[in-house]
Amino acid sequence: MHKDEFIKEVEKLGINITNEMLEKLDRYYKMLIEYNAHTNLTRITDEKDVYLKHFYDSLTLVKAINLDNQTLLDIGTGAGFPGLVLKIVFPNLKVTLVDSLNKRIIFLNSVIKELGLKNIEVVHARAEEYIDGRRENFDIVTSRAVAHLSMLSELCMPYVKVGGYFIPMKAEAEVEIKEAQSAVKTLGGVFTDTIIFELPYNSGLRTLIKIQKEVKTNAKYPRKFNEMRKKTL
């Protein structure tokens, strides 16, 4: 996806990309490639592929929810997808990025400083350990291709405000959705929508799973990671 194609496709999502946003995305891309040369962040490095499979893909979250003036938590953000991309394009979004690998945290902080972004926090922590004092704190919690939906729901749902949404970003997810029904209910959520679409240029299937928080999550969740691995909800 060339940059002019990126602009056209993003406009179809209802997003008006300014020159300032494009400049920040371009600098983000260059920093990603520079850092990736010595520290592995992503296997996708070609500019056209990054703009399609990282930048555009991150922005498809708008198919599920309005992002203006919301608080968003991105669990397992990696190199900043989708949370950092969303922050660049939606400056009024208050973003928290969480990842367990310090090499990613160093990169994310360098990009945030370089781009002069405000109201964005980067946290070096495992999702199940960051929870203390942050239950039901966020309007939106998302995660992109991190874990099976049952486990991912347990990691993410406790952070969602009652009335807010957990919106995992997946490829094909029909089986996972069926297998996660019990977990989502146990954690206080309900499936409200599943948005399935193709990336431009036949570049792959994507699924946005919209789960609303109806009641507070029991304080015993999330469990320790080893417990989750042994037995999912």
N, C-alpha and C positions, 0 to 999 in steps of 0.2 A: 504494500500500500504506500504509494508516494504521498508526499505531504498534501498536494492538492486534492488527491483522492480522500485522504484522511479528513480534510476540512469538509468536503461534500458529504461524506458518510456521517460525520458527527452532526452536521446540520440536520440530517434526516432523523437524528435522535432528539431534535429540538434544542440543540446546544449551539449557542453563538460563540464561536472561538475567536477571541481577539488576538491581535498581533503580539501583545504582551504574553498571553498564554502560550502561543506558538513558540515564542522565543524561550520561554521557560522550559517547555517540553523538549526543545532542541538542545538546550544546555543539559537538561536531565539525561537525555540520550547520550550525549558525548561523555558525561561523567560516568554513566553506566558502563560504557565501552572501555574507558580508561581504567576504571577500577576492576572491571571484569578480566582485564589482561593479566592481572596478578592474583586476583581473589575471585573465585567462582561465585557468581551471583545468578547467572542465567545461561542456558544453552542457546537462547535466541539472541543473536547479536546483529544480524543484518538489519539495517535501518528500516527497510520496508516491513520486515517481519515484526520488529519492535513496535512500530506505529500501529500495526494491525492487531497483533496477538497480545500485546501488553497495554498500549495506550488506548486504542479504540475499545478493546475488550473490557478494560477497566471501566470505561465510561458507560457501558451498556447497563450498568446498575440503574440508570435513570429510567429504564423500561419498567422498573418495578416500583420506584418511589421518588418523590420530590426531595431533593437534597439541600435546598436552600435553607440556611439558618438551622441546621440540624447538628446534633452531636453524633459522631460516627466513630466506632471502634473497629479497626481492621486487625483481626487475629491471624498471626502467622504471615505477616505482610511481605516477607522476603525482601526483594529489592524495591518495595513500595507499591505493589500492585494488589488491590486497586487504590488503596488509601491515599498515597502521595499524588497520584494522577488526579484523583477526585479533588484534592485540596487545591491543586494548581488551577483547575477549571471552575471550581466552585469556591471562591475565596471566603465566602461567608460560612462555609462548613467548618465546624470545629472537629479536628481529627486527632485520634490517638492511634499510633501504630505500635503493635506489640510483636516482638520476635524473640526467639530463644538464642539466636546466634549473634555474637557480638560483632563479627565482621560485617554483618548486614546493618547493625545499629550504627557503626562508624560511618558506613557509606550514606545511610539515610540522613544522619545529622549533617554530613558535609554538603549534601544536596540542599537541605533546608536552609542552611546558612548561606550557601552560594545564591540561592534564589530569593532570599529575604522573606521567607514565608512566616506568617504569624499564626497563633492559635493552632499549633500542631505540636504534638508531643510524641517522642519516640521512647519506648520502654523496652529494656532488655529483661525479659522474663518469660517463663512458661505461662501459658494461659491459665492453667489451674492454680498457679501460685500468685498471680497478679490480682486475684479476685478480692482479697481482703480490703474492705472499705469501699469497694466499687460496685457492689451489687445494685442491679436495677438503675444504673447510672447513665445509660446511653439510649438515644432515640433509635439508632440503627447500629446493629452489629453485623459485620460481613466477614467472609473469609473465602479465599479463592483457591480451590483445588488443594486443600490441606489434608483432609482425612475423611473417612467414611462418615456419612451424615449422622449416624447414631452417636458416634463419639464426638463429632464436631458440635452437635447440638448441646451435648453436656458441657463442652468447653465454653460455648458462646452464650447460650440462653440465660445463664445467671446474670449476665451483664446488661441485658435488655430491660428497659423500663416497662412497666405494665402499660400496655397500649402501644408500645414500640414494636420494632420488627427485627427479626434475625433473617438475613437474606444471603444464604450461601450461594456462591457462584460456581457452577459445575459444568462439566461437559454433558454426556448422557447420564441421566440420574434416575430413571424410572424405577429400577430395582432398589436403589438406596432409599428412595422416598417411601416405598412400601415397607422396607425393613426398619425405617426410623419412626413409624407411626407411634409406637408405644413410648419411645424415648421422648419425643416432642410433647406428647400428652403429659407424661410424668413430670416434665420440666416446666409445665405451665403454659405451653404454647398450642397453637392450632394452625394447620396449613390453610392458607387463604388463597393462594394462587401459585401456579407453576407456569413460567413464561419460557417457552422453548423457541429458539430461533437459530438461523445459520449466520455465521460471520460472513461479511462480504467476500465475494470471489470464491464461494464454495470452500471456505477455509476451516470449516468444522462446526459441529453442533454445540450449542450452549444452552444451559438451563439456569434460570434464576428461580430459586425456591423461596417463596414469601411466607414466612411464619410469624404470626402475631403473638405477642405475649399477653395472655389473658389474666393470669394470676402470678403472684410472686413464686419464684423457684425455691423449693425447699433448701434450707441452708446447708444440708449435707452434700449438695452438688455445687461445683464439680468435685468428684472424688479424686484421689491420687491417680496419677497416670497409669500405674501398674494395675490398679483395681479396674480402671476402665478397659484396659487391654484384655484382662482376664474375662471380664463379663460386661458387655454393653447393656444399656437399659432396654 
